Amino acid sequence: MSRVSFKALAVWLLAAPAGAADLPYAEPVFPQLDSAQIELGQLLFYDPILSGSKTVSCATCHHPKFATGDAVSLGLGDGGSGLGPDRVVDTDNLPEQRIPRNAPPLFNLGASEFTVFFHDGRLEQDATRASGIRTPLGAEMEMGFASALSAQSMFPVLSPDEMAGHYAENDVAQAVRQGLLTGPGGAWDILAQRVAAIPEYRARFDDVIGEEAIGFTDISDAVAAFLDFEWRGVASPFDLYLRNGTEMDPAAMRGMDLFYGKADCASCHAGRFQTDHDFHAIAMPQIGPGKAARFESHARDTGRMRVTGDPEDAYAFRTPPLRNVAQTGPYGHSGAYATLEGVVRHHLDPVASLRTYDISQAVMPGLDADDLRVMSDVEEVDAIAAANDLAPMTLSDAEVDDLIAFLNALTDPQSIRGALGVPDAVPSGLPVDR
């Protein structure tokens, strides 16, 4: 590896310059966990009991079969049947729309550096608040969680398109529609009572929290413990290179030079897990329903601006971590690119890539005209292009190949398989997604 690139590694990984001989290897910091809580969280993660209509689990959109995603650009939650690319609309329970953003991977989320969650960062750690976290939903949604990871792991249960269901089709959906989220009779309370009524769950919670009443945050804390334990990806060829100097294959070594050098990927994909945890606008194509409230009629997704209200944040999205990235497509907040090469080449000239975007680069079963509303609107595309802050660059085809070889070297096969795997059954007796 070149001397310049190695210095770049020191800067981006350790926030301090160092030479090849004195670069320390700092292991990621993960919290201590309780095995009973982890095993409880595993069951809850795969159990549809946490969805309004008892048909969708966390694993429906975050399955180890698809590297903790669902292998489609934009998924179907409530109102769908099947798994991954085979998931289709359930004609007996029609969904209102696709889930508006791509399902992000779950690797290493328990590491101490992960303090910002979701594509727009709408939930994050905040030491100035009594709860230690911040979300636009307000203080009542923040209290009682053991961590921000715990809080984020349970917000999907309140989403009509993800897990809650629509209108009055079940008690959870009805509570959400009435704005009853927390407190007695709220959506979280309904789900906690469902879980508490199942003897095996009650017994397992006894081992974790004693005989206290099960609260919703007890459920989310258990799910978070499982997420933290199950998918720690810290044994990729790149990790082995950093840890003990074991060189990757030559193409990956050249790609690492490019990543931390000429290609300047590490200006955003910095740190141990290749993310600065910040937000950037890179003219990513917008497909699907967009991020809009039910009373809004547009299909745009302005990303971070929906959280901050600052026009400077328009179309900026969180820098995704890159561990196991070769396995976690489609890519982008809307899953616009099915292949790693496609999204890498987008970075070379984002605006040109946006303007020539072809929907065939996505994985969109059941595509309809509404999924292309934004990309068919010249003014909307111009707005996305105007917000771009990533300058074009030139790489040869061979350099792109080397860069992709390095990205493949970020794969840790064991973390993709998971530590505990998919349970044979869950205490509710409901079907487990396989």
C-alpha positions as CSV (number, residue, x, y, z in Angstrom):
1,M,0.0,0.0,0.0
2,S,1.3,3.5,-0.8
3,R,2.6,5.8,1.9
4,V,0.0,8.4,1.1
5,S,-2.9,6.0,1.3
6,F,-1.7,4.6,4.6
7,K,-1.6,8.1,6.1
8,A,-5.2,8.5,4.8
9,L,-6.2,5.3,6.6
10,A,-4.8,6.7,9.8
11,V,-6.7,9.9,9.4
12,W,-10.0,8.4,8.5
13,L,-9.9,5.4,10.8
14,L,-8.3,6.9,13.9
15,A,-8.6,10.7,13.5
16,A,-4.8,11.0,13.9
17,P,-1.9,10.8,11.4
18,A,0.4,7.8,11.7
19,G,2.9,5.9,9.7
20,A,2.8,2.2,8.6
21,A,4.8,1.1,11.7
22,D,2.8,2.9,14.4
23,L,-0.8,2.6,13.2
24,P,-2.7,1.2,16.2
25,Y,-5.6,-1.2,15.6
26,A,-8.5,0.0,17.7
27,E,-11.3,-2.6,18.0
28,P,-14.8,-1.3,17.7
29,V,-16.5,-0.8,21.1
30,F,-19.7,-2.8,21.7
31,P,-21.7,-2.9,25.0
32,Q,-21.8,-5.8,27.4
33,L,-25.0,-7.9,26.8
34,D,-27.2,-10.3,28.7
35,S,-27.7,-13.7,27.0
36,A,-31.3,-14.1,28.2
37,Q,-32.2,-10.7,26.7
38,I,-30.4,-11.5,23.4
39,E,-32.4,-14.8,23.0
40,L,-35.6,-13.0,23.9
41,G,-34.9,-10.3,21.3
42,Q,-34.2,-13.0,18.7
43,L,-37.7,-14.4,19.1
44,L,-39.4,-11.0,19.1
45,F,-37.4,-9.9,16.0
46,Y,-38.9,-12.9,14.0
47,D,-42.3,-12.8,15.6
48,P,-45.2,-11.2,13.6
49,I,-46.9,-10.5,16.9
50,L,-45.4,-7.0,16.8
51,S,-47.3,-6.0,13.7
52,G,-50.9,-4.8,13.8
53,S,-52.4,-7.6,11.7
54,K,-49.8,-10.2,13.0
55,T,-48.5,-10.8,9.5
56,V,-45.2,-8.8,9.4
57,S,-42.1,-9.2,11.6
58,C,-39.0,-7.1,11.8
59,A,-37.3,-9.9,9.7
60,T,-39.8,-9.5,6.8
61,C,-37.8,-6.5,5.6
62,H,-34.5,-7.3,7.4
63,H,-33.8,-11.0,6.8
64,P,-30.4,-12.8,6.9
65,K,-31.4,-14.5,3.7
66,F,-30.9,-11.1,2.1
67,A,-28.0,-9.8,4.2
68,T,-30.4,-8.1,6.7
69,G,-32.4,-6.4,4.0
70,D,-35.1,-7.5,1.6
71,A,-33.2,-7.4,-1.8
72,V,-35.6,-5.0,-3.4
73,S,-35.4,-1.3,-3.9
74,L,-38.6,-0.4,-2.0
75,G,-40.3,-3.1,0.0
76,L,-43.9,-4.1,0.9
77,G,-44.7,-4.4,4.6
78,D,-48.2,-4.6,5.8
79,G,-50.4,-5.9,2.9
80,G,-47.7,-8.1,1.3
81,S,-47.1,-11.8,1.2
82,G,-43.9,-13.7,0.5
83,L,-40.3,-12.7,1.2
84,G,-37.7,-10.6,-0.6
85,P,-38.1,-10.2,-4.4
86,D,-40.9,-12.8,-4.2
87,R,-43.0,-10.6,-2.0
88,V,-46.2,-9.5,-3.7
89,V,-49.3,-7.6,-2.8
90,D,-51.8,-9.5,-0.7
91,T,-55.1,-9.1,-2.7
92,D,-57.0,-9.7,0.5
93,N,-55.2,-6.9,2.4
94,L,-54.1,-4.3,-0.1
95,P,-51.3,-2.0,1.0
96,E,-51.7,1.8,0.5
97,Q,-48.2,2.1,-0.9
98,R,-44.6,0.7,-1.0
99,I,-42.4,1.5,2.0
100,P,-40.9,4.8,0.9
101,R,-37.2,4.1,1.6
102,N,-34.8,1.2,1.0
103,A,-34.4,-1.2,4.0
104,P,-31.0,-0.4,5.5
105,P,-28.7,-3.2,6.6
106,L,-28.3,-4.0,10.3
107,F,-24.6,-4.7,10.7
108,N,-22.6,-3.3,13.7
109,L,-25.5,-1.0,14.8
110,G,-24.6,-1.7,18.5
111,A,-21.1,-0.2,18.1
112,S,-20.6,2.9,20.2
113,E,-20.0,5.1,17.2
114,F,-23.6,4.5,15.8
115,T,-25.5,7.4,17.3
116,V,-27.6,8.5,14.3
117,F,-30.3,6.3,12.7
118,F,-32.5,6.1,9.6
119,H,-31.7,7.6,6.2
120,D,-32.6,11.1,7.4
121,G,-31.2,10.8,10.9
122,R,-34.5,11.6,12.5
123,L,-33.5,9.6,15.6
124,E,-30.2,10.3,17.2
125,Q,-28.4,10.3,20.5
126,D,-28.6,13.7,22.2
127,A,-26.8,14.2,25.6
128,T,-28.7,17.5,26.2
129,R,-32.0,15.7,26.5
130,A,-33.2,13.9,29.6
131,S,-33.9,10.8,27.5
132,G,-30.5,10.8,25.9
133,I,-32.1,10.7,22.4
134,R,-34.0,13.0,20.1
135,T,-36.7,12.4,17.6
136,P,-39.2,14.8,15.9
137,L,-42.0,12.8,17.4
138,G,-41.3,14.6,20.7
139,A,-40.5,13.8,24.3
140,E,-43.3,11.2,24.9
141,M,-41.6,9.0,22.2
142,E,-38.1,9.3,23.8
143,M,-38.3,8.2,27.4
144,G,-37.5,4.7,28.7
145,F,-35.2,3.3,26.0
146,A,-31.9,1.8,27.0
147,S,-30.3,3.3,23.9
148,A,-31.0,5.0,20.6
149,L,-30.7,1.6,18.9
150,S,-33.5,0.4,21.1
151,A,-35.7,3.4,20.1
152,Q,-35.1,3.0,16.4
153,S,-35.7,-0.7,16.4
154,M,-39.3,-0.2,17.3
155,F,-40.4,2.8,15.3
156,P,-41.5,0.6,12.4
157,V,-44.3,-0.8,14.5
158,L,-46.0,2.6,14.3
159,S,-45.7,2.9,10.5
160,P,-48.9,2.0,8.6
161,D,-46.9,0.9,5.6
162,E,-44.3,-1.2,7.5
163,M,-46.0,-3.0,10.4
164,A,-49.0,-1.2,12.0
165,G,-51.5,-1.6,9.1
166,H,-53.9,0.9,7.6
167,Y,-56.9,2.8,9.0
168,A,-59.0,0.6,11.3
169,E,-58.0,-2.8,10.0
170,N,-56.6,-3.8,13.5
171,D,-56.4,-2.3,17.0
172,V,-52.8,-1.1,16.5
173,A,-53.6,0.7,13.2
174,Q,-56.7,2.3,14.8
175,A,-54.6,3.6,17.7
176,V,-52.0,5.0,15.3
177,R,-54.6,6.7,13.2
178,Q,-56.1,8.3,16.3
179,G,-52.6,9.5,17.4
180,L,-52.6,7.2,20.4
181,L,-49.0,6.0,20.3
182,T,-47.8,5.8,23.9
183,G,-49.6,5.5,27.2
184,P,-52.6,3.3,28.2
185,G,-54.5,2.2,25.1
186,G,-51.8,3.4,22.8
187,A,-50.2,1.3,20.0
188,W,-47.2,0.5,22.1
189,D,-49.3,-0.5,25.0
190,I,-51.5,-2.8,22.9
191,L,-48.4,-4.6,21.6
192,A,-46.9,-4.9,25.0
193,Q,-50.1,-6.5,26.3
194,R,-50.1,-8.9,23.4
195,V,-46.6,-10.1,24.2
196,A,-47.3,-10.2,28.0
197,A,-50.3,-12.5,27.4
198,I,-48.1,-15.2,25.9
199,P,-46.8,-17.4,28.7
200,E,-43.4,-18.2,27.2
201,Y,-42.7,-14.5,26.6
202,R,-43.8,-13.7,30.2
203,A,-41.4,-16.3,31.5
204,R,-38.5,-15.1,29.4
205,F,-39.1,-11.5,30.5
206,D,-39.1,-12.7,34.1
207,D,-35.5,-13.7,33.5
208,V,-34.6,-10.3,32.1
209,I,-36.7,-7.7,34.1
210,G,-38.2,-9.7,36.9
211,E,-41.9,-9.8,37.5
212,E,-42.5,-6.2,36.6
213,A,-45.2,-5.4,34.0
214,I,-43.8,-5.6,30.5
215,G,-43.5,-2.2,28.9
216,F,-42.9,-1.5,25.3
217,T,-39.4,-0.3,25.9
218,D,-38.6,-3.6,27.5
219,I,-39.5,-5.2,24.1
220,S,-37.4,-2.7,22.2
221,D,-34.5,-3.1,24.5
222,A,-34.5,-6.9,23.9
223,V,-34.7,-6.4,20.1
224,A,-31.8,-4.0,20.3
225,A,-29.7,-6.5,22.3
226,F,-30.3,-9.1,19.6
227,L,-29.5,-6.7,16.8
228,D,-26.2,-5.7,18.5
229,F,-25.2,-9.3,19.1
230,E,-26.4,-11.0,15.9
231,W,-24.7,-9.0,13.1
232,R,-21.3,-7.8,14.2
233,G,-19.2,-7.6,11.1
234,V,-15.6,-7.2,12.2
235,A,-13.7,-10.1,10.5
236,S,-13.6,-9.1,6.8
237,P,-10.4,-9.3,4.9
238,F,-10.0,-5.5,5.5
239,D,-10.3,-6.1,9.2
240,L,-7.7,-8.8,9.1
241,Y,-5.4,-6.4,7.2
242,L,-5.8,-3.7,9.8
243,R,-5.6,-6.1,12.7
244,N,-2.6,-8.2,11.8
245,G,-1.3,-7.0,8.4
246,T,-2.7,-9.9,6.3
247,E,-2.8,-8.4,2.9
248,M,-5.9,-8.6,0.7
249,D,-5.8,-9.8,-2.9
250,P,-3.9,-7.4,-5.2
251,A,-7.0,-5.9,-6.8
252,A,-8.5,-5.1,-3.3
253,M,-5.2,-3.6,-2.2
254,R,-5.2,-1.3,-5.3
255,G,-8.8,-0.5,-4.6
256,M,-8.0,0.4,-1.0
257,D,-5.4,2.9,-2.3
258,L,-8.0,4.4,-4.6
259,F,-10.7,4.5,-1.8
260,Y,-8.4,6.4,0.6
261,G,-6.6,8.3,-2.1
262,K,-7.4,9.4,-5.6
263,A,-11.1,8.4,-5.5
264,D,-11.6,10.3,-2.2
265,C,-14.3,8.0,-1.0
266,A,-13.2,8.4,2.6
267,S,-14.1,12.1,2.6
268,C,-17.6,10.7,3.5
269,H,-17.0,7.0,4.0
270,A,-14.6,7.6,6.9
271,G,-14.0,5.7,10.1
272,R,-13.9,2.0,11.1
273,F,-17.1,1.2,9.3
274,Q,-16.7,3.6,6.4
275,T,-19.2,6.3,7.4
276,D,-18.9,9.8,8.8
277,H,-22.5,9.5,10.2
278,D,-23.2,12.8,8.4
279,F,-25.6,13.8,5.6
280,H,-24.7,14.5,2.0
281,A,-26.6,15.3,-1.2
282,I,-25.3,13.3,-4.1
283,A,-28.2,13.6,-6.6
284,M,-29.5,10.1,-5.9
285,P,-32.5,9.3,-8.2
286,Q,-35.9,9.4,-6.4
287,I,-38.2,6.5,-7.2
288,G,-41.3,5.3,-5.5
289,P,-43.8,7.1,-3.3
290,G,-41.3,9.5,-1.7
291,K,-41.4,10.6,2.0
292,A,-44.6,12.5,2.4
293,A,-47.3,12.8,5.0
294,R,-50.7,11.4,4.1
295,F,-52.1,14.9,3.5
296,E,-49.2,15.7,1.1
297,S,-49.6,14.7,-2.6
298,H,-46.0,14.9,-3.8
299,A,-43.6,11.9,-4.3
300,R,-40.3,13.7,-3.4
301,D,-38.0,12.8,-0.6
302,T,-36.0,15.8,0.6
303,G,-34.1,13.7,3.2
304,R,-32.4,15.5,6.1
305,M,-34.4,18.7,5.4
306,R,-37.6,16.9,6.5
307,V,-35.9,16.7,10.0
308,T,-34.1,20.0,10.3
309,G,-36.3,22.3,8.1
310,D,-33.1,23.8,6.7
311,P,-33.1,24.2,2.9
312,E,-29.3,23.6,3.0
313,D,-30.1,20.0,4.0
314,A,-32.4,19.3,1.0
315,Y,-31.9,15.9,-0.6
316,A,-29.1,15.0,1.8
317,F,-29.1,11.5,3.2
318,R,-27.0,9.7,5.8
319,T,-23.7,8.2,4.6
320,P,-24.3,4.5,4.8
321,P,-21.7,2.3,6.4
322,L,-20.1,-0.1,4.0
323,R,-19.5,-3.4,5.9
324,N,-20.9,-6.2,3.7
325,V,-21.9,-3.6,1.1
326,A,-21.3,-6.1,-1.7
327,Q,-24.2,-8.2,-0.3
328,T,-26.7,-5.4,0.7
329,G,-28.0,-4.0,-2.6
330,P,-30.1,-2.3,-3.9
331,Y,-28.3,0.9,-3.0
332,G,-29.3,4.5,-2.2
333,H,-32.1,5.8,0.0
334,S,-34.6,4.7,-2.6
335,G,-32.8,1.6,-3.8
336,A,-32.3,3.2,-7.2
337,Y,-29.3,1.0,-8.1
338,A,-29.4,-2.8,-8.0
339,T,-25.7,-3.3,-8.5
340,L,-22.6,-2.1,-6.7
341,E,-21.0,-1.0,-9.9
342,G,-24.1,1.0,-10.7
343,V,-23.9,3.0,-7.5
344,V,-20.1,3.4,-7.7
345,R,-20.5,4.8,-11.2
346,H,-23.2,7.2,-10.0
347,H,-20.7,8.7,-7.6
348,L,-18.3,9.5,-10.5
349,D,-20.8,12.0,-12.0
350,P,-23.9,12.2,-9.9
351,V,-25.8,14.8,-11.9
352,A,-25.2,13.1,-15.2
353,S,-26.2,9.8,-13.7
354,L,-29.4,11.3,-12.3
355,R,-30.4,12.9,-15.6
356,T,-29.8,9.6,-17.5
357,Y,-31.3,7.3,-14.9
358,D,-33.0,4.2,-16.1
359,I,-35.5,2.5,-13.8
360,S,-34.3,-0.9,-15.0
361,Q,-31.3,-0.3,-12.7
362,A,-33.6,-0.8,-9.7
363,V,-35.4,-3.9,-8.4
364,M,-39.0,-2.9,-8.4
365,P,-41.5,-5.8,-8.7
366,G,-44.9,-4.5,-9.7
367,L,-43.5,-1.2,-11.1
368,D,-46.1,1.3,-12.1
369,A,-46.1,4.8,-13.5
370,D,-46.5,6.4,-10.1
371,D,-43.1,5.1,-9.1
372,L,-41.5,7.4,-11.6
373,R,-43.4,10.6,-10.7
374,V,-40.3,12.5,-9.6
375,M,-38.0,11.2,-12.3
376,S,-40.6,12.2,-15.0
377,D,-40.8,15.8,-13.7
378,V,-38.1,18.1,-15.0
379,E,-38.4,20.6,-12.2
380,E,-38.1,17.9,-9.5
381,V,-35.0,16.4,-11.2
382,D,-33.5,19.9,-11.5
383,A,-34.0,20.4,-7.8
384,I,-32.2,17.2,-6.9
385,A,-29.4,18.1,-9.3
386,A,-29.1,21.6,-7.8
387,A,-28.6,20.2,-4.3
388,N,-25.7,17.9,-5.3
389,D,-22.4,18.6,-3.6
390,L,-20.3,15.8,-5.0
391,A,-17.9,16.9,-7.8
392,P,-17.4,14.7,-10.8
393,M,-14.3,12.6,-11.1
394,T,-12.7,10.3,-13.7
395,L,-11.7,6.7,-13.0
396,S,-10.8,4.1,-15.6
397,D,-12.8,0.9,-15.9
398,A,-9.9,-0.9,-14.4
399,E,-9.9,1.5,-11.4
400,V,-13.6,1.0,-10.9
401,D,-13.0,-2.8,-10.9
402,D,-10.3,-2.4,-8.3
403,L,-12.5,-0.2,-6.1
404,I,-15.3,-2.8,-6.3
405,A,-12.7,-5.5,-5.3
406,F,-11.9,-3.5,-2.2
407,L,-15.6,-3.1,-1.4
408,N,-16.0,-6.8,-1.7
409,A,-13.1,-7.1,0.8
410,L,-15.4,-5.5,3.4
411,T,-17.5,-8.6,3.5
412,D,-17.5,-10.7,6.7
413,P,-19.4,-14.0,5.8
414,Q,-20.0,-14.9,9.4
415,S,-21.8,-11.7,10.2
416,I,-24.1,-12.2,7.1
417,R,-25.1,-15.6,8.4
418,G,-25.7,-14.2,11.9
419,A,-24.8,-15.6,15.2
420,L,-28.0,-17.3,16.3
421,G,-29.8,-17.5,13.0
422,V,-33.6,-17.9,12.4
423,P,-35.5,-19.6,15.1
424,D,-37.5,-22.7,14.3
425,A,-40.6,-21.2,15.9
426,V,-41.7,-18.2,18.0
427,P,-43.8,-18.1,21.2
428,S,-46.9,-16.6,19.5
429,G,-47.1,-19.7,17.2
430,L,-47.3,-17.4,14.1
431,P,-45.4,-18.3,11.0
432,V,-41.7,-17.4,10.8
433,D,-40.3,-15.8,7.6
434,R,-37.7,-18.1,6.1
